[in-house]
Amino acid sequence: VDNLDRWVLGRCMRVLADRSTQGRPVKLFVSQGVVAVRDAGRSAWLRQQLETRHLRGDQLVLEFRIGDPLDAAAIGDLARFAEAMRPLGTLLSLSGANGSEAAREAIARIPAAFLKLSPQLLADSTPQARETLRSLVDTAHARGLRVIAPRVEDARSAAQLWTLGVDYIQGNFVQQAAAEMNYDFQAAAS
């Protein structure tokens, strides 16, 4: 898994470098496994890769899944890794947030910049799930995290999420998946 995570991260940095040379900078969210933060050389490797490619660390957001139960050691490892990334400007995103106690503990202890909600929580339309969602968004905002809702497929869902305070949406409602990153947000806003 760790070798795959390094390969994915390396590929993303090539995309960032290519886009930068074209004058079309972008910020990429890169999914990584929690095992990656236990690699003592990961932060030095990442620093070297960024320097070699003349990239800013803030062009990367490393995304770690917290939806599955994380033990206290994993939460501590992620918190230390986030601090090691701070001098590079690289941010963390916590994904799969479902309102569980483990997810709330991760939000409280890990200095992340983004929180991606669990698609299962978003799909649940019960009043209890909506209250959990509202509470989770409020908790994230209180900690300074921007909240992302994935798999948004229609305007009605997007409107409901905005009323709950979600900061960003992902999904086919915005644009269907494509090989090129050329969505014109300015044209879509007008």
DRENBAMAR-887531 format. One record per atom (N, C-alpha, C): residue in one letter; x, y, z; atom name; residue number from 1. Coordinates in steps of 0.05 Angstrom, whole numbers, always signed. Example, Ala and Ser with C-alpha at 12.3 -4.5 7.8 and 13.67 -1.06 7.14 Angstrom:
 res     xx     yy     zz atom   n
   A   +264   -114   +156    N   1
   A   +246    -90   +156   CA   1
   A   +264    -66   +156    C   1
   S   +257    -45   +142    N   2
   S   +273    -21   +143   CA   2
   S   +258     +1   +157    C   2
***
This chain:
 res     xx     yy     zz atom   n
   V    +17    -24     +0    N   1
   V     +0     +0     +0   CA   1
   V    +17    +25     +0    C   1
   D    +39    +25    +16    N   2
   D    +55    +49    +18   CA   2
   D    +69    +55     -9    C   2
   N    +78    +35    -24    N   3
   N    +90    +40    -50   CA   3
   N    +69    +51    -69    C   3
   L    +45    +42    -68    N   4
   L    +23    +53    -85   CA   4
   L    +18    +82    -77    C   4
   D    +17    +88    -51    N   5
   D    +13   +116    -43   CA   5
   D    +35   +134    -53    C   5
   R    +60   +125    -52    N   6
   R    +82   +141    -62   CA   6
   R    +79   +145    -92    C   6
   W    +72   +124   -107    N   7
   W    +68   +126   -136   CA   7
   W    +46   +146   -142    C   7
   V    +23   +144   -129    N   8
   V     +1   +163   -134   CA   8
   V    +10   +191   -128    C   8
   L    +23   +195   -106    N   9
   L    +33   +222    -99   CA   9
   L    +53   +233   -119    C   9
   G    +71   +216   -128    N  10
   G    +90   +224   -149   CA  10
   G    +76   +231   -175    C  10
   R    +56   +215   -183    N  11
   R    +40   +221   -207   CA  11
   R    +26   +248   -205    C  11
   C    +14   +253   -181    N  12
   C     +0   +278   -177   CA  12
   C    +19   +302   -178    C  12
   M    +43   +298   -168    N  13
   M    +63   +320   -170   CA  13
   M    +72   +325   -198    C  13
   R    +73   +305   -215    N  14
   R    +78   +309   -243   CA  14
   R    +56   +325   -256    C  14
   V    +31   +319   -250    N  15
   V     +9   +334   -260   CA  15
   V    +11   +363   -251    C  15
   L    +16   +367   -226    N  16
   L    +19   +395   -216   CA  16
   L    +41   +410   -230    C  16
   A    +64   +397   -234    N  17
   A    +86   +410   -248   CA  17
   A    +79   +416   -277    C  17
   D    +66   +398   -291    N  18
   D    +57   +403   -319   CA  18
   D    +38   +426   -320    C  18
   R    +18   +427   -302    N  19
   R     -1   +448   -301   CA  19
   R    +12   +475   -295    C  19
   S    +31   +475   -277    N  20
   S    +45   +500   -270   CA  20
   S    +60   +511   -294    C  20
   T    +74   +493   -309    N  21
   T    +89   +503   -332   CA  21
   T    +71   +513   -354    C  21
   Q    +46   +504   -354    N  22
   Q    +26   +513   -374   CA  22
   Q    +12   +539   -364    C  22
   G    +19   +548   -340    N  23
   G     +6   +572   -328   CA  23
   G    -22   +566   -319    C  23
   R    -28   +541   -313    N  24
   R    -55   +533   -304   CA  24
   R    -53   +518   -277    C  24
   P    -45   +532   -256    N  25
   P    -41   +518   -231   CA  25
   P    -67   +507   -220    C  25
   V    -64   +486   -204    N  26
   V    -87   +472   -193   CA  26
   V    -79   +461   -165    C  26
   K    -98   +456   -149    N  27
   K    -94   +443   -123   CA  27
   K   -106   +416   -124    C  27
   L    -90   +395   -118    N  28
   L   -100   +368   -119   CA  28
   L   -103   +356    -91    C  28
   F   -125   +342    -87    N  29
   F   -130   +326    -63   CA  29
   F   -120   +298    -70    C  29
   V   -102   +287    -54    N  30
   V    -90   +261    -59   CA  30
   V    -95   +242    -36    C  30
   S   -110   +221    -42    N  31
   S   -116   +201    -22   CA  31
   S    -91   +185    -14    C  31
   Q    -87   +182    +12    N  32
   Q    -64   +168    +22   CA  32
   Q    -73   +150    +45    C  32
   G    -60   +127    +49    N  33
   G    -67   +110    +71   CA  33
   G    -54   +119    +97    C  33
   V    -66   +112   +119    N  34
   V    -54   +120   +145   CA  34
   V    -26   +108   +149    C  34
   V    -21    +86   +136    N  35
   V     +6    +74   +138   CA  35
   V    +27    +93   +128    C  35
   A    +21   +110   +110    N  36
   A    +40   +129    +98   CA  36
   A    +51   +148   +120    C  36
   V    +35   +155   +139    N  37
   V    +45   +174   +160   CA  37
   V    +64   +160   +179    C  37
   R    +65   +134   +179    N  38
   R    +83   +119   +197   CA  38
   R   +110   +116   +184    C  38
   D   +113   +124   +159    N  39
   D   +139   +123   +145   CA  39
   D   +155   +147   +154    C  39
   A   +176   +142   +170    N  40
   A   +193   +164   +181   CA  40
   A   +205   +182   +160    C  40
   G   +210   +171   +136    N  41
   G   +222   +187   +115   CA  41
   G   +202   +201    +96    C  41
   R   +176   +198   +101    N  42
   R   +156   +208    +83   CA  42
   R   +158   +239    +80    C  42
   S   +160   +253   +102    N  43
   S   +161   +283   +100   CA  43
   S   +186   +292    +85    C  43
   A   +209   +280    +90    N  44
   A   +233   +287    +76   CA  44
   A   +231   +281    +47    C  44
   W   +220   +258    +40    N  45
   W   +216   +250    +12   CA  45
   W   +197   +270     -2    C  45
   L   +176   +278    +11    N  46
   L   +157   +296     +0   CA  46
   L   +170   +324     -5    C  46
   R   +185   +333    +15    N  47
   R   +200   +359    +12   CA  47
   R   +218   +358    -12    C  47
   Q   +233   +336    -15    N  48
   Q   +252   +334    -37   CA  48
   Q   +237   +333    -64    C  48
   Q   +214   +319    -65    N  49
   Q   +198   +318    -90   CA  49
   Q   +187   +345    -97    C  49
   L   +178   +360    -78    N  50
   L   +167   +387    -83   CA  50
   L   +190   +405    -93    C  50
   E   +213   +404    -80    N  51
   E   +235   +421    -88   CA  51
   E   +245   +414   -116    C  51
   T   +247   +388   -122    N  52
   T   +257   +380   -148   CA  52
   T   +239   +389   -170    C  52
   R   +213   +389   -165    N  53
   R   +193   +397   -186   CA  53
   R   +186   +426   -184    C  53
   H   +198   +441   -166    N  54
   H   +193   +470   -162   CA  54
   H   +163   +475   -156    C  54
   L   +152   +459   -138    N  55
   L   +124   +461   -131   CA  55
   L   +121   +473   -103    C  55
   R    +99   +486    -98    N  56
   R    +93   +495    -71   CA  56
   R    +77   +473    -57    C  56
   G    +82   +470    -32    N  57
   G    +68   +449    -17   CA  57
   G    +38   +454    -15    C  57
   D    +30   +479    -17    N  58
   D     +1   +485    -15   CA  58
   D    -15   +477    -40    C  58
   Q     -1   +466    -59    N  59
   Q    -16   +455    -83   CA  59
   Q    -26   +427    -78    C  59
   L    -17   +415    -55    N  60
   L    -26   +388    -48   CA  60
   L    -42   +388    -23    C  60
   V    -63   +372    -23    N  61
   V    -78   +366     +1   CA  61
   V    -78   +336     +4    C  61
   L    -66   +326    +25    N  62
   L    -65   +297    +30   CA  62
   L    -90   +289    +45    C  62
   E   -104   +270    +34    N  63
   E   -130   +262    +45   CA  63
   E   -128   +234    +58    C  63
   F   -136   +233    +84    N  64
   F   -135   +208    +99   CA  64
   F   -163   +201   +109    C  64
   R   -169   +176   +106    N  65
   R   -196   +166   +113   CA  65
   R   -198   +162   +144    C  65
   I   -219   +174   +155    N  66
   I   -225   +171   +184   CA  66
   I   -251   +157   +188    C  66
   G   -265   +149   +167    N  67
   G   -291   +136   +170   CA  67
   G   -289   +109   +183    C  67
   D   -268    +95   +177    N  68
   D   -264    +69   +191   CA  68
   D   -253    +76   +219    C  68
   P   -259    +60   +238    N  69
   P   -249    +67   +265   CA  69
   P   -218    +69   +265    C  69
   L   -209    +91   +276    N  70
   L   -181    +96   +279   CA  70
   L   -174    +92   +309    C  70
   D   -152    +79   +314    N  71
   D   -144    +77   +342   CA  71
   D   -129   +102   +350    C  71
   A   -125   +105   +376    N  72
   A   -112   +129   +386   CA  72
   A    -84   +133   +374    C  72
   A    -70   +111   +369    N  73
   A    -43   +112   +358   CA  73
   A    -44   +124   +330    C  73
   A    -63   +116   +314    N  74
   A    -66   +126   +286   CA  74
   A    -73   +156   +287    C  74
   I    -90   +164   +305    N  75
   I    -97   +192   +307   CA  75
   I    -73   +208   +315    C  75
   G    -57   +198   +334    N  76
   G    -32   +211   +342   CA  76
   G    -13   +213   +319    C  76
   D    -10   +191   +304    N  77
   D     +8   +191   +280   CA  77
   D     +0   +212   +260    C  77
   L    -26   +214   +255    N  78
   L    -36   +233   +235   CA  78
   L    -32   +262   +245    C  78
   A    -35   +266   +271    N  79
   A    -31   +293   +282   CA  79
   A     -2   +301   +279    C  79
   R    +17   +283   +285    N  80
   R    +45   +289   +283   CA  80
   R    +53   +294   +253    C  80
   F    +41   +278   +235    N  81
   F    +47   +281   +207   CA  81
   F    +37   +308   +197    C  81
   A    +13   +316   +206    N  82
   A     +2   +343   +198   CA  82
   A    +21   +365   +207    C  82
   E    +32   +362   +231    N  83
   E    +52   +383   +240   CA  83
   E    +77   +382   +223    C  83
   A    +86   +359   +215    N  84
   A   +110   +357   +198   CA  84
   A   +105   +369   +170    C  84
   M    +80   +368   +161    N  85
   M    +73   +380   +135   CA  85
   M    +70   +410   +136    C  85
   R    +65   +421   +159    N  86
   R    +60   +450   +162   CA  86
   R    +82   +467   +149    C  86
   P   +108   +461   +154    N  87
   P   +129   +478   +142   CA  87
   P   +129   +477   +111    C  87
   L   +119   +455   +100    N  88
   L   +117   +452    +71   CA  88
   L    +93   +467    +59    C  88
   G    +74   +473    +77    N  89
   G    +49   +485    +67   CA  89
   G    +29   +465    +58    C  89
   T    +35   +439    +60    N  90
   T    +18   +418    +51   CA  90
   T     -4   +414    +72    C  90
   L    -29   +413    +63    N  91
   L    -52   +411    +81   CA  91
   L    -62   +382    +82    C  91
   L    -78   +377   +103    N  92
   L    -91   +351   +106   CA  92
   L   -121   +353   +104    C  92
   S   -133   +332    +93    N  93
   S   -162   +330    +92   CA  93
   S   -169   +303   +105    C  93
   L   -190   +303   +121    N  94
   L   -200   +279   +134   CA  94
   L   -225   +271   +119    C  94
   S   -226   +246   +109    N  95
   S   -249   +239    +93   CA  95
   S   -265   +216   +106    C  95
   G   -290   +213    +98    N  96
   G   -307   +192   +108   CA  96
   G   -319   +198   +136    C  96
   A   -320   +224   +143    N  97
   A   -331   +232   +169   CA  97
   A   -360   +224   +171    C  97
   N   -367   +209   +191    N  98
   N   -394   +198   +193   CA  98
   N   -408   +206   +219    C  98
   G   -396   +222   +235    N  99
   G   -408   +231   +260   CA  99
   G   -402   +213   +284    C  99
   S   -386   +192   +280    N 100
   S   -379   +174   +302   CA 100
   S   -361   +188   +322    C 100
   E   -359   +176   +345    N 101
   E   -340   +187   +365   CA 101
   E   -312   +187   +355    C 101
   A   -304   +166   +341    N 102
   A   -277   +165   +330   CA 102
   A   -272   +187   +310    C 102
   A   -291   +193   +293    N 103
   A   -289   +215   +274   CA 103
   A   -287   +241   +288    C 103
   R   -303   +245   +309    N 104
   R   -302   +270   +324   CA 104
   R   -275   +274   +339    C 104
   E   -265   +252   +349    N 105
   E   -238   +253   +362   CA 105
   E   -217   +260   +342    C 105
   A   -218   +249   +318    N 106
   A   -199   +255   +297   CA 106
   A   -201   +285   +290    C 106
   I   -225   +295   +287    N 107
   I   -229   +323   +281   CA 107
   I   -217   +341   +303    C 107
   A   -220   +333   +328    N 108
   A   -210   +349   +350   CA 108
   A   -180   +348   +352    C 108
   R   -167   +326   +345    N 109
   R   -138   +323   +350   CA 109
   R   -120   +327   +326    C 109
   I   -131   +325   +302    N 110
   I   -114   +327   +278   CA 110
   I   -117   +354   +265    C 110
   P    -95   +369   +263    N 111
   P    -97   +396   +251   CA 111
   P   -100   +395   +221    C 111
   A   -124   +389   +212    N 112
   A   -130   +387   +183   CA 112
   A   -143   +413   +174    C 112
   A   -145   +416   +147    N 113
   A   -157   +439   +135   CA 113
   A   -185   +433   +124    C 113
   F   -190   +408   +117    N 114
   F   -215   +400   +104   CA 114
   F   -226   +376   +117    C 114
   L   -253   +373   +116    N 115
   L   -267   +350   +125   CA 115
   L   -286   +341   +103    C 115
   K   -282   +316    +93    N 116
   K   -300   +306    +73   CA 116
   K   -320   +287    +86    C 116
   L   -345   +292    +82    N 117
   L   -366   +277    +95   CA 117
   L   -369   +249    +83    C 117
   S   -380   +231    +98    N 118
   S   -385   +204    +89   CA 118
   S   -409   +204    +70    C 118
   P   -406   +191    +47    N 119
   P   -429   +190    +28   CA 119
   P   -453   +175    +41    C 119
   Q   -448   +156    +58    N 120
   Q   -470   +142    +71   CA 120
   Q   -486   +161    +90    C 120
   L   -472   +178   +104    N 121
   L   -485   +198   +121   CA 121
   L   -502   +217   +104    C 121
   L   -492   +225    +81    N 122
   L   -506   +243    +64   CA 122
   L   -531   +230    +51    C 122
   A   -529   +204    +47    N 123
   A   -551   +189    +34   CA 123
   A   -574   +184    +53    C 123
   D   -569   +185    +79    N 124
   D   -589   +180   +100   CA 124
   D   -606   +205   +104    C 124
   S   -631   +203    +98    N 125
   S   -649   +227    +99   CA 125
   S   -665   +228   +125    C 125
   T   -659   +211   +144    N 126
   T   -674   +212   +169   CA 126
   T   -668   +237   +185    C 126
   P   -687   +246   +202    N 127
   P   -681   +270   +218   CA 127
   P   -656   +266   +236    C 127
   Q   -652   +242   +246    N 128
   Q   -629   +238   +263   CA 128
   Q   -603   +242   +247    C 128
   A   -602   +231   +222    N 129
   A   -579   +234   +205   CA 129
   A   -574   +264   +198    C 129
   R   -596   +279   +193    N 130
   R   -593   +307   +187   CA 130
   R   -582   +323   +211    C 130
   E   -591   +315   +235    N 131
   E   -580   +328   +259   CA 131
   E   -551   +321   +263    C 131
   T   -544   +296   +258    N 132
   T   -515   +288   +260   CA 132
   T   -499   +304   +240    C 132
   L   -509   +306   +216    N 133
   L   -495   +321   +195   CA 133
   L   -491   +350   +203    C 133
   R   -513   +363   +212    N 134
   R   -511   +391   +221   CA 134
   R   -490   +394   +244    C 134
   S   -491   +376   +263    N 135
   S   -472   +377   +285   CA 135
   S   -444   +373   +276    C 135
   L   -440   +355   +257    N 136
   L   -413   +350   +247   CA 136
   L   -402   +374   +232    C 136
   V   -419   +387   +216    N 137
   V   -411   +411   +201   CA 137
   V   -404   +433   +221    C 137
   D   -420   +437   +242    N 138
   D   -415   +457   +262   CA 138
   D   -389   +452   +277    C 138
   T   -384   +426   +284    N 139
   T   -359   +419   +297   CA 139
   T   -335   +425   +280    C 139
   A   -337   +417   +254    N 140
   A   -315   +422   +236   CA 140
   A   -309   +452   +233    C 140
   H   -330   +468   +230    N 141
   H   -327   +497   +227   CA 141
   H   -315   +509   +252    C 141
   A   -323   +499   +275    N 142
   A   -312   +509   +301   CA 142
   A   -281   +504   +302    C 142
   R   -272   +483   +289    N 143
   R   -244   +476   +288   CA 143
   R   -229   +488   +264    C 143
   G   -244   +504   +248    N 144
   G   -231   +517   +225   CA 144
   G   -229   +500   +200    C 144
   L   -243   +477   +199    N 145
   L   -242   +460   +176   CA 145
   L   -264   +468   +156    C 145
   R   -257   +467   +130    N 146
   R   -277   +471   +109   CA 146
   R   -289   +444   +102    C 146
   V   -315   +443    +99    N 147
   V   -329   +417    +96   CA 147
   V   -336   +412    +67    C 147
   I   -331   +387    +58    N 148
   I   -336   +379    +30   CA 148
   I   -357   +357    +31    C 148
   A   -376   +359    +14    N 149
   A   -397   +338    +10   CA 149
   A   -392   +324    -17    C 149
   P   -386   +298    -16    N 150
   P   -381   +284    -42   CA 150
   P   -407   +273    -53    C 150
   R   -405   +265    -79    N 151
   R   -427   +251    -93   CA 151
   R   -453   +266    -94    C 151
   V   -451   +292    -98    N 152
   V   -475   +309   -101   CA 152
   V   -483   +307   -130    C 152
   E   -508   +298   -134    N 153
   E   -517   +291   -161   CA 153
   E   -539   +310   -171    C 153
   D   -551   +326   -154    N 154
   D   -573   +343   -164   CA 154
   D   -575   +369   -148    C 154
   A   -589   +388   -160    N 155
   A   -591   +415   -148   CA 155
   A   -605   +414   -121    C 155
   R   -625   +397   -117    N 156
   R   -639   +396    -92   CA 156
   R   -620   +388    -69    C 156
   S   -604   +368    -74    N 157
   S   -584   +359    -54   CA 157
   S   -564   +381    -48    C 157
   A   -555   +395    -69    N 158
   A   -535   +416    -66   CA 158
   A   -547   +438    -49    C 158
   A   -572   +446    -54    N 159
   A   -585   +467    -39   CA 159
   A   -588   +459     -9    C 159
   Q   -596   +434     -4    N 160
   Q   -599   +425    +24   CA 160
   Q   -572   +426    +38    C 160
   L   -551   +418    +24    N 161
   L   -524   +419    +37   CA 161
   L   -514   +447    +42    C 161
   W   -520   +466    +24    N 162
   W   -513   +494    +29   CA 162
   W   -527   +504    +55    C 162
   T   -552   +497    +58    N 163
   T   -567   +506    +82   CA 163
   T   -555   +495   +108    C 163
   L   -542   +471   +106    N 164
   L   -529   +459   +129   CA 164
   L   -502   +471   +134    C 164
   G   -492   +487   +116    N 165
   G   -466   +500   +120   CA 165
   G   -442   +486   +106    C 165
   V   -447   +467    +88    N 166
   V   -426   +454    +74   CA 166
   V   -412   +475    +56    C 166
   D   -385   +474    +55    N 167
   D   -370   +494    +40   CA 167
   D   -366   +487    +11    C 167
   Y   -362   +462     +5    N 168
   Y   -356   +453    -22   CA 168
   Y   -372   +428    -28    C 168
   I   -379   +424    -54    N 169
   I   -392   +399    -63   CA 169
   I   -375   +387    -85    C 169
   Q   -377   +360    -87    N 170
   Q   -364   +345   -109   CA 170
   Q   -386   +328   -121    C 170
   G   -383   +321   -145    N 171
   G   -401   +302   -157   CA 171
   G   -410   +310   -185    C 171
   N   -426   +293   -197    N 172
   N   -435   +298   -225   CA 172
   N   -452   +322   -228    C 172
   F   -463   +332   -206    N 173
   F   -479   +357   -208   CA 173
   F   -461   +380   -218    C 173
   V   -436   +380   -208    N 174
   V   -417   +400   -216   CA 174
   V   -406   +394   -245    C 174
   Q   -395   +370   -248    N 175
   Q   -386   +362   -275   CA 175
   Q   -380   +332   -274    C 175
   Q   -387   +318   -295    N 176
   Q   -381   +290   -296   CA 176
   Q   -351   +287   -299    C 176
   A   -341   +264   -290    N 177
   A   -313   +258   -291   CA 177
   A   -302   +260   -319    C 177
   A   -279   +272   -322    N 178
   A   -266   +275   -349   CA 178
   A   -236   +272   -346    C 178
   A   -223   +266   -367    N 179
   A   -194   +263   -367   CA 179
   A   -180   +289   -363    C 179
   E   -191   +311   -373    N 180
   E   -179   +337   -371   CA 180
   E   -191   +353   -348    C 180
   M   -174   +369   -335    N 181
   M   -184   +387   -314   CA 181
   M   -188   +414   -326    C 181
   N   -210   +418   -339    N 182
   N   -214   +443   -353   CA 182
   N   -242   +455   -348    C 182
   Y   -254   +449   -326    N 183
   Y   -280   +460   -319   CA 183
   Y   -278   +490   -315    C 183
   D   -295   +505   -328    N 184
   D   -294   +534   -326   CA 184
   D   -314   +544   -304    C 184
   F   -304   +547   -280    N 185
   F   -321   +555   -258   CA 185
   F   -333   +583   -262    C 185
   Q   -318   +601   -274    N 186
   Q   -327   +628   -279   CA 186
   Q   -351   +628   -298    C 186
   A   -349   +612   -319    N 187
   A   -371   +610   -338   CA 187
   A   -396   +598   -326    C 187
   A   -391   +578   -309    N 188
   A   -414   +564   -296   CA 188
   A   -428   +582   -276    C 188
   A   -414   +601   -264    N 189
   A   -426   +619   -244   CA 189
   A   -443   +641   -257    C 189
   S   -439   +646   -283    N 190
   S   -454   +668   -295   CA 190
   S   -479   +658   -309    C 190
***
